[in-house]
């Protein structure tokens, strides 16, 4: 399902970048480490018709991805932002082609694209969801649960999220913290939609261990092997009953097409930052819809900016499984938007205002800013 229609061109006057450090309400532990503070880059694009906001979802260290805060800051200020400012007048659909000569750095590109989209749509009075072709007013909300001290603590943490109303649970796993944890959660909650996320922590040599997860009736196992292990994922899929979902491996519509052709996945997690932007994310959803492959919207602990954008993406008909668009309070005691996402009967409301449909809390933005730079045309 393509874009409802193209957005208007805007004339870029300046782009401001800020590094924010926002405390998490609780430590978030995965197979690659523990976060207690979310470091993220926020983008403000000022144009001739108003401003727009975006979010570069890198983390402080290159652990989930080869991108990280200071690398994204450097490539954005040195190359990407100047290229956009040199172009001056451009539509959102022009951002990716303008930045294509610069290899990689998809998260940085995605955050810049989002700011231009927001500015253009605000000038038209059109919502991001309608631009993407989204139809749902509310989207089902799943929650991602980090590795806990022990299985009993994990069960109680999951119980708390279920009591809040989340409709799907995802638990993080890693070697030595997998079978017992999954068993504990499934035993405590026999009927809940449950999936596990390995964040690339295993190898094909672990196939027999991963096959033990089959008895738990999981929706899927997410990214069990390394990002570039597409062939091994295809081999692993032949040895498991549980569907394999790819995350880190899906960096573009081409990567998705290749993974599907090889039989490496039967479900795909789409993260706009990881694939270079929301327009590329939409192309992946369209590809999967044509192939009958379920898709869901992943998360990167976004602020209210990226969370609003993810809700709009997840409202697209191609997104058929509950994603990780949780309430803001799941991660932050204070967000940087005036009306953070909240959970309503297990769902999150899709913003309907112009652009992203959220307004910035300027005091919160200022309080969390640790670095700031403005580049002008």
C-alpha positions as CSV (number, residue, x, y, z in Angstrom):
1,X,0.0,0.0,0.0
2,X,1.9,3.1,-1.2
3,X,1.9,6.6,0.3
4,X,-1.6,8.2,0.3
5,X,0.1,11.1,-1.6
6,X,3.4,12.9,-1.6
7,X,4.1,15.6,0.8
8,X,4.8,19.3,0.0
9,X,8.4,20.6,-0.5
10,X,9.9,22.7,2.2
11,X,12.8,25.1,2.2
12,X,15.3,24.2,4.8
13,X,16.7,27.1,6.8
14,X,18.5,25.4,9.6
15,X,18.8,22.0,11.4
16,X,19.5,21.8,15.1
17,X,20.8,18.6,16.7
18,X,20.6,17.9,20.5
19,X,22.1,15.0,22.4
20,X,19.7,14.1,25.2
21,X,20.3,11.8,28.2
22,X,17.0,10.7,29.8
23,X,17.0,8.5,32.9
24,X,15.0,5.2,32.5
25,X,12.5,4.3,35.2
26,X,14.3,1.0,35.6
27,X,17.4,-0.6,34.1
28,X,16.8,-2.3,30.8
29,X,19.0,-5.4,30.2
30,X,19.4,-7.3,27.0
31,X,22.0,-9.8,25.8
32,X,24.3,-6.9,24.8
33,X,24.2,-4.9,28.0
34,X,22.2,-2.8,30.5
35,X,20.9,0.8,30.0
36,X,20.0,3.1,32.8
37,X,20.0,6.3,30.8
38,X,18.7,6.6,27.3
39,X,21.1,8.7,25.2
40,X,19.5,9.9,21.9
41,X,19.8,12.6,19.3
42,X,16.8,14.9,18.7
43,X,16.5,16.8,15.4
44,X,14.7,20.1,14.8
45,X,14.4,21.2,11.2
46,X,13.4,24.8,10.7
47,X,11.9,25.6,7.3
48,X,10.1,28.4,5.5
49,X,6.7,26.9,6.6
50,X,7.5,26.0,10.2
51,X,9.5,23.4,12.1
52,X,9.6,19.7,12.3
53,X,11.1,17.1,14.7
54,X,12.9,13.9,14.3
55,X,14.8,11.4,16.4
56,X,18.1,9.6,15.7
57,X,17.7,6.3,17.7
58,X,21.4,5.4,18.1
59,X,22.6,4.4,21.6
60,X,25.7,5.6,23.3
61,X,27.8,2.5,22.3
62,X,27.8,0.4,19.1
63,X,26.4,-2.7,20.8
64,X,22.9,-3.3,19.2
65,X,24.1,-1.7,16.0
66,X,27.4,-0.4,14.5
67,X,25.8,3.1,14.8
68,X,26.3,5.1,18.1
69,X,25.6,8.6,19.3
70,X,28.9,10.3,18.6
71,X,29.3,8.6,15.2
72,X,25.8,9.7,14.2
73,X,26.6,13.2,15.5
74,X,29.8,13.4,13.5
75,X,28.3,12.1,10.2
76,X,25.2,14.2,10.5
77,X,27.0,17.5,11.2
78,X,29.9,16.8,8.8
79,X,28.0,15.3,5.8
80,X,24.3,14.6,6.0
81,X,22.9,17.9,7.3
82,X,25.1,20.0,4.9
83,X,23.9,17.9,2.0
84,X,20.3,18.6,2.9
85,X,20.9,22.3,3.6
86,X,22.7,22.6,0.2
87,X,19.6,21.2,-1.4
88,X,17.5,23.8,0.3
89,X,14.1,23.0,-1.2
90,X,13.1,19.4,-0.9
91,X,10.1,17.1,-0.2
92,X,10.3,14.3,2.3
93,X,10.6,11.8,-0.5
94,X,13.8,13.6,-1.6
95,X,15.7,13.1,1.6
96,X,16.8,9.5,1.1
97,X,18.0,10.0,-2.5
98,X,19.9,13.1,-1.4
99,X,21.7,11.2,1.4
100,X,22.2,8.0,-0.6
101,X,25.8,8.8,-1.7
102,X,26.8,8.5,2.0
103,X,27.2,4.8,2.8
104,X,25.3,3.4,5.8
105,X,24.4,5.5,8.9
106,X,20.7,4.6,8.5
107,X,19.6,5.8,11.9
108,X,21.1,9.2,11.3
109,X,19.4,9.4,7.9
110,X,16.0,8.2,9.4
111,X,16.0,10.9,12.1
112,X,16.7,13.7,9.6
113,X,14.1,12.3,7.2
114,X,11.5,12.3,10.0
115,X,12.1,16.0,10.8
116,X,11.5,17.0,7.2
117,X,8.4,14.8,7.0
118,X,7.0,16.4,10.2
119,X,7.7,19.9,9.0
120,X,6.1,19.3,5.6
121,X,3.0,17.6,7.0
122,X,2.5,20.2,9.7
123,X,2.5,22.8,6.9
124,X,-0.3,20.9,5.2
125,X,-2.3,20.1,8.3
126,X,-2.0,16.4,7.6
127,X,-1.2,13.7,10.0
128,X,1.8,11.3,9.7
129,X,-0.5,8.3,9.9
130,X,-2.7,9.5,7.0
131,X,0.5,10.2,4.9
132,X,1.7,6.6,5.5
133,X,-1.8,5.2,4.7
134,X,-2.5,4.2,8.3
135,X,-6.1,3.5,9.1
136,X,-6.2,2.4,12.7
137,X,-7.1,4.9,15.5
138,X,-5.7,2.6,18.2
139,X,-2.9,0.0,17.9
140,X,-2.4,-3.0,20.2
141,X,0.5,-2.5,22.5
142,X,3.1,-5.1,23.4
143,X,5.9,-4.7,25.9
144,X,9.5,-5.7,25.8
145,X,10.8,-7.0,29.1
146,X,14.5,-6.9,29.9
147,X,16.5,-9.7,31.5
148,X,15.6,-9.9,35.2
149,X,17.7,-11.1,38.2
150,X,16.0,-14.5,38.1
151,X,13.0,-16.3,36.7
152,X,10.8,-15.5,39.6
153,X,11.5,-11.8,39.3
154,X,10.8,-12.0,35.6
155,X,7.4,-13.6,36.3
156,X,6.5,-10.8,38.7
157,X,7.6,-8.2,36.2
158,X,5.5,-9.7,33.4
159,X,2.6,-10.0,35.8
160,X,2.8,-6.2,36.4
161,X,2.7,-5.5,32.7
162,X,-0.2,-7.8,32.1
163,X,-2.1,-6.1,35.0
164,X,-1.4,-2.8,33.1
165,X,-3.1,-4.3,30.1
166,X,-0.4,-5.0,27.6
167,X,-1.6,-7.5,25.0
168,X,1.6,-9.2,24.1
169,X,4.8,-10.0,26.1
170,X,8.3,-10.2,24.7
171,X,11.1,-11.3,27.0
172,X,14.8,-10.9,26.3
173,X,17.0,-14.0,26.4
174,X,20.7,-14.8,26.2
175,X,22.7,-18.0,26.7
176,X,22.2,-19.3,30.2
177,X,19.1,-17.1,30.7
178,X,16.7,-18.6,28.2
179,X,14.9,-21.9,28.8
180,X,14.3,-21.5,32.5
181,X,13.0,-18.0,32.1
182,X,10.7,-18.9,29.2
183,X,9.4,-21.9,31.1
184,X,8.7,-19.8,34.2
185,X,6.7,-17.2,32.2
186,X,4.8,-19.8,30.2
187,X,4.0,-21.8,33.3
188,X,2.7,-18.7,35.1
189,X,0.7,-17.5,32.1
190,X,-0.2,-20.4,29.9
191,X,-2.4,-18.5,27.4
192,X,-0.7,-15.1,26.8
193,X,0.8,-14.2,23.5
194,X,4.5,-14.6,24.2
195,X,7.7,-14.2,22.2
196,X,11.4,-14.1,23.0
197,X,14.2,-11.9,21.7
198,X,17.8,-13.0,21.5
199,X,19.4,-9.9,20.0
200,X,21.9,-12.1,18.0
201,X,23.2,-13.9,21.1
202,X,23.4,-17.4,19.6
203,X,25.0,-19.3,16.8
204,X,23.8,-22.2,14.7
205,X,25.7,-24.5,17.1
206,X,22.9,-23.7,19.6
207,X,20.2,-25.1,17.4
208,X,19.4,-28.0,19.8
209,X,19.1,-25.6,22.7
210,X,16.9,-23.2,20.8
211,X,14.7,-26.1,19.7
212,X,13.8,-26.6,23.4
213,X,11.8,-23.3,23.1
214,X,9.4,-25.1,20.7
215,X,7.4,-26.6,23.6
216,X,6.4,-23.2,24.9
217,X,4.0,-22.2,22.1
218,X,5.8,-18.9,21.3
219,X,4.6,-16.5,18.7
220,X,8.2,-16.3,17.5
221,X,11.9,-16.1,18.4
222,X,13.4,-12.8,17.3
223,X,16.9,-12.6,15.8
224,X,18.6,-15.6,17.4
225,X,21.8,-15.4,15.3
226,X,24.1,-12.6,14.2
227,X,23.0,-9.9,11.8
228,X,24.8,-11.3,8.8
229,X,24.0,-14.9,9.4
230,X,21.1,-15.0,6.9
231,X,22.1,-18.5,5.5
232,X,22.5,-19.8,9.1
233,X,19.0,-18.4,10.0
234,X,17.6,-20.3,7.0
235,X,19.3,-23.5,8.2
236,X,18.0,-22.9,11.8
237,X,14.5,-22.4,10.5
238,X,14.5,-25.9,9.2
239,X,15.3,-27.2,12.7
240,X,12.7,-25.2,14.7
241,X,8.9,-25.2,14.9
242,X,8.9,-21.7,16.4
243,X,8.8,-19.1,13.7
244,X,12.0,-17.0,13.3
245,X,11.6,-13.3,13.1
246,X,14.5,-11.1,11.9
247,X,15.3,-7.7,13.4
248,X,18.9,-6.6,13.1
249,X,19.3,-8.5,9.8
250,X,16.6,-6.4,8.1
251,X,18.4,-3.2,7.2
252,X,16.6,-2.4,3.9
253,X,13.9,-3.6,1.6
254,X,16.6,-5.5,-0.3
255,X,17.7,-7.2,2.9
256,X,14.1,-8.2,3.6
257,X,13.7,-9.6,0.0
258,X,16.9,-11.6,0.3
259,X,15.9,-13.0,3.7
260,X,12.5,-14.1,2.4
261,X,14.0,-15.6,-0.7
262,X,16.4,-17.8,1.4
263,X,13.7,-18.9,3.8
264,X,15.6,-17.2,6.7
265,X,12.4,-15.7,8.3
266,X,8.7,-15.9,8.3
267,X,8.1,-12.8,10.4
268,X,9.8,-9.4,10.2
269,X,10.3,-6.7,12.9
270,X,10.5,-3.3,11.2
271,X,12.3,-0.5,12.9
272,X,12.4,2.7,10.9
273,X,15.7,3.8,12.3
274,X,17.4,0.5,11.5
275,X,16.2,0.6,7.9
276,X,17.0,4.2,7.1
277,X,13.6,5.9,7.6
278,X,9.9,5.5,7.7
279,X,9.5,5.5,3.9
280,X,11.8,2.5,3.6
281,X,9.9,0.9,6.5
282,X,6.7,1.3,4.5
283,X,8.3,-0.3,1.5
284,X,9.3,-3.3,3.6
285,X,5.8,-3.6,4.9
286,X,4.4,-3.6,1.4
287,X,6.9,-6.3,0.3
288,X,5.9,-8.5,3.2
289,X,2.2,-7.9,2.6
290,X,2.6,-9.1,-1.0
291,X,4.4,-12.2,0.3
292,X,1.9,-12.9,3.1
293,X,4.6,-12.3,5.8
294,X,3.5,-10.9,9.1
295,X,5.1,-7.6,10.2
296,X,5.2,-5.7,13.4
297,X,6.8,-2.4,14.6
298,X,9.8,-2.7,16.9
299,X,11.0,-0.1,19.3
300,X,14.3,1.6,20.3
301,X,13.2,3.1,23.6
302,X,12.1,6.2,21.7
303,X,11.1,9.5,23.2
304,X,7.6,10.8,22.5
305,X,8.9,12.0,19.0
306,X,9.8,8.5,17.8
307,X,7.0,6.9,19.7
308,X,4.4,9.0,17.9
309,X,6.0,8.1,14.6
310,X,6.0,4.4,15.4
311,X,2.4,4.5,16.3
312,X,1.6,6.1,13.0
313,X,3.6,3.4,11.2
314,X,2.0,0.6,13.2
315,X,-1.4,1.9,12.2
316,X,-0.7,0.9,8.6
317,X,-2.7,-2.2,7.4
318,X,0.6,-4.1,6.7
319,X,1.4,-4.2,10.4
320,X,-0.6,-7.2,11.5
321,X,1.0,-8.2,14.8
322,X,1.2,-6.2,18.1
323,X,4.5,-4.3,18.2
324,X,6.6,-2.6,20.8
325,X,4.9,0.7,20.8
326,X,4.3,0.8,24.6
327,X,3.2,3.7,26.9
328,X,5.9,6.3,27.5
329,X,5.8,5.5,31.2
330,X,7.2,2.1,30.5
331,X,10.6,3.8,30.1
332,X,10.4,7.4,31.2
333,X,9.1,9.3,34.3
334,X,9.3,12.4,32.2
335,X,9.1,12.5,28.4
336,X,10.0,15.4,26.1
337,X,6.4,15.8,24.6
338,X,3.5,17.4,26.3
339,X,1.2,14.5,25.9
340,X,3.2,11.2,26.1
341,X,1.7,8.0,24.9
342,X,-0.5,6.2,27.4
343,X,-2.0,2.7,27.5
344,X,-5.8,2.5,27.0
345,X,-7.3,-1.0,27.3
346,X,-4.1,-2.5,26.0
347,X,-3.8,-0.1,23.1
348,X,-2.0,3.2,22.3
349,X,-3.8,6.0,20.5
350,X,-2.4,7.0,17.1
351,X,-1.9,10.8,17.0
352,X,-4.2,12.6,14.6
353,X,-2.8,16.2,14.7
354,X,-0.7,17.7,12.0
355,X,2.7,16.0,11.4
356,X,3.6,13.7,14.2
357,X,0.8,15.1,16.2
358,X,2.8,15.8,19.3
359,X,4.2,19.0,20.8
360,X,7.6,19.4,22.5
361,X,7.9,20.1,26.2
362,X,10.6,22.7,25.9
363,X,11.5,22.6,29.6
364,X,12.0,18.8,29.5
365,X,14.0,19.1,26.3
366,X,16.3,21.7,27.9
367,X,16.7,19.7,31.1
368,X,17.9,16.5,29.3
369,X,20.1,18.3,26.7
370,X,23.8,17.6,27.1
371,X,25.0,18.9,23.7
372,X,23.6,21.1,21.0
373,X,24.6,22.4,17.6
374,X,22.8,24.3,14.9
375,X,23.7,24.2,11.2
376,X,22.3,26.8,8.8
377,X,21.9,27.1,5.1
